[in-house]
Amino acid sequence: MPRIMIAGAGIAGSYLCRLLVKRGLSLKDIEVVDPGSATRCGIPSCGFATTRQFFTLCREVGLGPEKYVLASPDTGYANGIKLTIKGHIFSIDKPAFIRDLLEGAAVNSSPSGMTVERIIDATGTARAYIGKYEHDVIYPCIQKKVEFPHPPALAEYPHHVGYSWVIPLEGSSAHVGIGSNTYNSENMKKVVENLAEGARTICGCKGFIRGTGPIIPLVRGNVWAVGEAGGLVDPLSGVGIIPAMVSAKLLVDHWDDPKGYEAAIVRKYGWFRVTAELVQEWRDKGALNTRKLLGLWREYTELAGLDYSVLSLARIDLIRSVLRIALRAPKMRQ
Ligand SMILES: Cc1cc2nc3c(=O)[nH]c(=O)nc-3n(C[C@H](O)[C@H](O)[C@H](O)COP(=O)(O)OP(=O)(O)OC[C@H]3O[C@@H](n4cnc5c(N)ncnc54)[C@H](O)[C@@H]3O)c2cc1C
């Protein structure tokens, strides 16, 4: 009889499963449940861009990160400003990574119904087991995988309250997408069509990003939330892959200590509440408070996998670029 059930085999649930096995739990004691997705890649939220932290987290569960890197662009453009990003941003083959994390585990499409000691809710925006959150904020996104005639550059553009992106993948392919708080689906489609001009469409999907920051309690009875189910995605940048993995680690580190788990999450990602407020303010007042945003530079450098003490000396050019982006974006200025 399984002792725990992991509901949701996205990045958080799969990474947690692998961590537990690494720490000695038998796969016989874990029931993994996920109904799957009808998308071409088989996973629902297909964002694949990540940072250097991925390398360490990957090695910690005995997997070689290089296997999953699809692209590692030298330069990127944020709101038209060129940035040197070599060695900082990578797109990964997320479906392959999830498959390897789950090696040897059977994923059932629905729960077996057996009684388990603990349920891990790793169901992302669904929060299928921990329950709905009264003040939930969910932003819609659309994304396409396309193939350009030439390898595209990584790019990001602000769009009122939200942003669109081009994330290079293998060869000349890329994800082009948009997440927005204010655009309707027609406007979002138009933006994506423009970004994808001249490219061949491979597939497309819709998704959602939670915009709340950590949702406390993370533990209710025998149900523990992890990853985006616990609100662990940055509402401003949409970065959720690393927080999903880190939260799984924190859960394992505090396996018998729910309060310790919540406290560790709040210490690490409590600032996502500040970015959630920034997004709300941006929507309500029509301008992003760049002063508050710049106040979060330490948190963002850490999220990007950079050591800010070294960064302040060696990566001063990056800080300057971020300042230029903030100051050159009139719509984003307070
Ligand atoms: C379009 C888009 C682009 C993004 N781009 C990026 C990016 O470039 N970089 C980045 O860091 N983050 C990105 N994100 C955010 C990131 O993908 C998520 O924050 C991250 O995947 C969350 O991981 P998770 O495992 O918590 O949840 P998910 O990846 O959402 O996994 C949840 C799993 O639960 C399953 N599930 C749902 N309901 C049930 C149920 N009732 N029972 C069992 N299983 C269930 C789902 O099928 C799914 O497999 C993007 C999100 C979207 C939508």
The ligand as a Tripos MOL2 file, in Angstrom:
@<TRIPOS>MOLECULE
LIG
   53    58     1     0     0
SMALL
NO_CHARGES

@<TRIPOS>ATOM
      1 C1          2.7770   29.6220  -20.8850 C.3       1 LIG1
      2 C2          3.6560   29.5300  -19.6950 C.ar      1 LIG1
      3 C3          5.0080   29.8050  -19.8110 C.ar      1 LIG1
      4 C4          5.8390   29.7220  -18.6930 C.ar      1 LIG1
      5 N1          7.1620   29.9730  -18.8590 N.ar      1 LIG1
      6 C5          8.0090   29.7760  -17.8320 C.ar      1 LIG1
      7 C6          9.4020   29.8810  -18.0360 C.ar      1 LIG1
      8 O1          9.8700   30.1440  -19.1530 O.2       1 LIG1
      9 N2         10.2220   29.6870  -16.9600 N.ar      1 LIG1
     10 C7          9.7340   29.3940  -15.7240 C.ar      1 LIG1
     11 O2         10.5270   29.2540  -14.7760 O.2       1 LIG1
     12 N3          8.4150   29.2510  -15.5230 N.ar      1 LIG1
     13 C8          7.5360   29.4150  -16.5480 C.ar      1 LIG1
     14 N4          6.1940   29.2510  -16.3610 N.ar      1 LIG1
     15 C9          5.7140   28.8710  -15.0300 C.3       1 LIG1
     16 C10         6.0630   27.4020  -14.7650 C.3       1 LIG1
     17 O3          5.8060   26.6310  -15.9040 O.3       1 LIG1
     18 C11         5.2330   26.8660  -13.5780 C.3       1 LIG1
     19 O4          5.3000   27.7710  -12.4940 O.3       1 LIG1
     20 C12         5.7830   25.5170  -13.1340 C.3       1 LIG1
     21 O5          5.6940   24.6030  -14.2000 O.3       1 LIG1
     22 C13         4.9860   25.0410  -11.9390 C.3       1 LIG1
     23 O6          5.3030   23.6970  -11.6880 O.3       1 LIG1
     24 P1          4.3210   22.7670  -10.8610 P.3       1 LIG1
     25 O7          4.8620   21.4030  -10.9430 O.co2     1 LIG1
     26 O8          4.0800   23.3900   -9.5370 O.co2     1 LIG1
     27 O9          2.9380   22.8450  -11.6190 O.3       1 LIG1
     28 P2          2.5810   22.3530  -13.1380 P.3       1 LIG1
     29 O10         3.8100   22.3650  -13.9820 O.co2     1 LIG1
     30 O11         1.4480   23.1920  -13.5320 O.co2     1 LIG1
     31 O12         2.1510   20.8540  -12.9050 O.3       1 LIG1
     32 C14         0.9180   20.5270  -12.3200 C.3       1 LIG1
     33 C15         0.5730   19.1020  -12.7150 C.3       1 LIG1
     34 O13        -0.6200   18.7310  -12.0150 O.3       1 LIG1
     35 C16        -1.4460   17.9920  -12.8950 C.3       1 LIG1
     36 N5         -2.8200   18.0560  -12.3810 N.ar      1 LIG1
     37 C17        -3.7420   19.0350  -12.5200 C.ar      1 LIG1
     38 N6         -4.8800   18.6800  -11.8840 N.ar      1 LIG1
     39 C18        -4.6570   17.4630  -11.3140 C.ar      1 LIG1
     40 C19        -5.4390   16.5770  -10.5170 C.ar      1 LIG1
     41 N7         -6.6990   16.8560  -10.1690 N.pl3     1 LIG1
     42 N8         -4.8760   15.4030  -10.1080 N.ar      1 LIG1
     43 C20        -3.5940   15.0960  -10.4430 C.ar      1 LIG1
     44 N9         -2.8150   15.9000  -11.2060 N.ar      1 LIG1
     45 C21        -3.3310   17.0610  -11.6300 C.ar      1 LIG1
     46 C22        -1.2420   18.6490  -14.2290 C.3       1 LIG1
     47 O14        -1.5880   17.7690  -15.2960 O.3       1 LIG1
     48 C23         0.2600   18.9560  -14.1850 C.3       1 LIG1
     49 O15         1.0340   17.9150  -14.7400 O.3       1 LIG1
     50 C24         5.3140   29.3430  -17.4480 C.ar      1 LIG1
     51 C25         3.9460   29.0620  -17.3180 C.ar      1 LIG1
     52 C26         3.1300   29.1490  -18.4270 C.ar      1 LIG1
     53 C27         1.6800   28.8290  -18.2710 C.3       1 LIG1
@<TRIPOS>BOND
     1     1     2 1
     2     2     3 ar
     3     2    52 ar
     4     3     4 ar
     5     4     5 ar
     6     4    50 ar
     7     5     6 ar
     8     6     7 ar
     9     6    13 1
    10     7     8 2
    11     7     9 ar
    12     9    10 ar
    13    10    11 2
    14    10    12 ar
    15    12    13 ar
    16    13    14 ar
    17    14    15 1
    18    14    50 ar
    19    15    16 1
    20    16    17 1
    21    16    18 1
    22    18    19 1
    23    18    20 1
    24    20    21 1
    25    20    22 1
    26    22    23 1
    27    23    24 1
    28    24    25 2
    29    24    26 1
    30    24    27 1
    31    27    28 1
    32    28    29 2
    33    28    30 1
    34    28    31 1
    35    31    32 1
    36    32    33 1
    37    33    34 1
    38    33    48 1
    39    34    35 1
    40    35    36 1
    41    35    46 1
    42    36    37 ar
    43    36    45 ar
    44    37    38 ar
    45    38    39 ar
    46    39    40 ar
    47    39    45 ar
    48    40    41 1
    49    40    42 ar
    50    42    43 ar
    51    43    44 ar
    52    44    45 ar
    53    46    47 1
    54    46    48 1
    55    48    49 1
    56    50    51 ar
    57    51    52 ar
    58    52    53 1
@<TRIPOS>SUBSTRUCTURE
     1 LIG1         1 GROUP 0 **** ****
